[in-house]
Each structure stands twice: as structure tokens, then as C-alpha cells.
Amino acid sequence: MRRILVADDDATRRRLIGALLVEKYAPAVALEATCVPTALEALLVRHPDLVVADLGLSGHSQGGFRLILDAASLGVPAVVTSGPISRALEERLAQLGVGWVPKGSSEQALLSAIDRALEKPRGAERGGEPRKVPSGPRMHTA
């Protein structure tokens, strides 16, 4: 069963995205997080197969970017939903292999970005090895 972490401050948006993705990628379960600390805990403890996060996520000075960085370092496919972002940030997300969908985009745009993210080889998977999941708690920079 695929585990999908949906991290967004907005409960309605979180539930709608979660329901859409559970239906599209069945069998799947949506893991919801309301802030960066709970999202990081879910990333490290529940080992999601996909992360969909708002860059404006509260609870950390870097917002949802902190979650995206950790997901990328673990080789977990990720897609960002956000308002307008700078060209430099868009390029950084592309370097990390992270998709970006502006808030308010269609369901199809979100699903296309997720499909592209899921198709890309990730960190440890590039050499034909499975991704490495940490066995214990991990320290995060503040």
C-alpha cells in the first residue's frame, strides 16, 4: 500500500488532496500533517512513498522547504504546492527532482506533477539499490 504524506496548514486542502491521491494511486493511504514538525515525524517514522507539501507550512523558519529537503535527501518523491515562487527557487526544486504546482492549479496539473515525480529515479535508487530509510531518529537543523 502506498503511503502519501500531505502536509498543508489548510485542513480542507489537505483532505481534498489526500482523497484525490488515495483514489488515483489506490491502494493508498493519506498521512496528514499540519506543520513542519509533524510532517518531519511522519517522514521519518511512517516512511511515505510520496510527499506533497505546501512551502508555506508553519513550524519552521524554512517552512515546507525543510520537509522537501529532508524528503529529497531520503530519496522520497515530492511535489510542492505553493503560491508564486522565485525563478531561483523553481530551479532549486528542479535540481532536487521536486515538482511544483501553483496553488489553484487543476487536479490534472497536480496529478501530472506527481506522476513525473514518481517516475524519476531517486538518490539511492539510481544505482539499482533500494532507498535507504533511517533506522532511528534523525537530528534536524534549526
N, C-alpha and C positions, 0 to 999 in steps of 0.2 A: 504494500500500500504506500502510495506517495504521500509524503508529509510536506505541506506547503505553509510556510510561515508568512503571515500577512501582518505587517507592522504599520499601524497608522493611528494617529490620535483620534480620528473621527470614527466612532463606533459604527455608524451606518455604512460608511465607505468600506470599513474593514469587513463587515458582514457581507456586503454585496460582492466585493472582490472574492472573498473566501467561498461564497456559494457558487459564483461563476466558475472558479477554478476547480472546485470539487466536482462539479458536474462535467466540466471539459476533460479533466485528467483522471476520471474515475478508474480504478478505485483510489480515492484520495481522502485526506482529512486536512482541514484547515486549522492551523495553530495561530491563535490571535495574540498580538502583543500591542500594548497601548503606549509604551515608552521604550527608550533605548535599553535601560537595564533589564526589563522583562524580555525584550527581544533577544538580547545577548544571551540571557539564561536559556531561552528556548533554543537558540542556535547551538549552544554547547551541550545541552542536556538532551534535547529531543532530536537533534541531528536532522533537520529538514532537508529535503531534496531540492527545494526551491525557496528563495526569499523574495517577497515583493514588499518594498518598503517606501514610505514617504520620506523624502530628505528632510522635511521639517519636523520629524519625530522629536518629541521632547525628552529631557532627561540626560542630555549630554551636550557639551559645548560644541561638538561637531554634528549634532543632530543625527539623522538617519545615516549620514555618511560613515559614521563609526561602525554601524551594523554592516553596511555594504563592504567596508574594508575587511572586516573580520570574515564575512561570508566568502569574499574573494580569496582571502588567504587560506581558507579551508577548502577551496575548490567547489563551493556551493553556487550553482547558477543563481543570478539575482537580476531583478528588474526594479528600477526606481520609478516611482510615480511622484511627480513634483510639479510645481508651478514653473514658470520660466527659469532657466538656468544659464549661466555664462557659457560661452563657447569653450573656455578653458576647462570648465567642469565637465562639459559634454565630452570633450576629448579625453579627459582623465577616466571617465566612466568607460569609454570605448577601449582604452588601454587595459582596463581591468576586465574587459569582456562583459560588462554590465549594461543591460538595456535600459533605455529611458523612454518613458511615455509621459507626455504632459498631462496634468490633471484635466479632466474634462474630455479626454480623447474617447473614442469609441471603444466598445468592448473588443471589436476586431483588432484595433491597433494594439491594445493590451495583450491579447492572445498571440498576435504575431510577434511582438517583442519577446514574450515568454517562450514561444516555440524556437525563436532564434537563440535565446539564451540556453535553452535545454540542449540544442544541437551542438553547441560549441564545446570543444574539449576543454577540460578544466585542469589547472595546476598539475596535480599528481596523476591525473588520468592520461595526460599526454604521452607518457611512456608506456602505456598499456597497463599501468598499475592502478588498483583502486585508490580512491582518495583516502587520505589518512584523517581519521577523526580523533581528536584528542581524547585521551583516556581519563583525564581528570580535569579539575578546574583550571582555568587559564587566567593569568593576570591581564588586565586591560589597562592601557594608558589612559590617563585622565585628560 
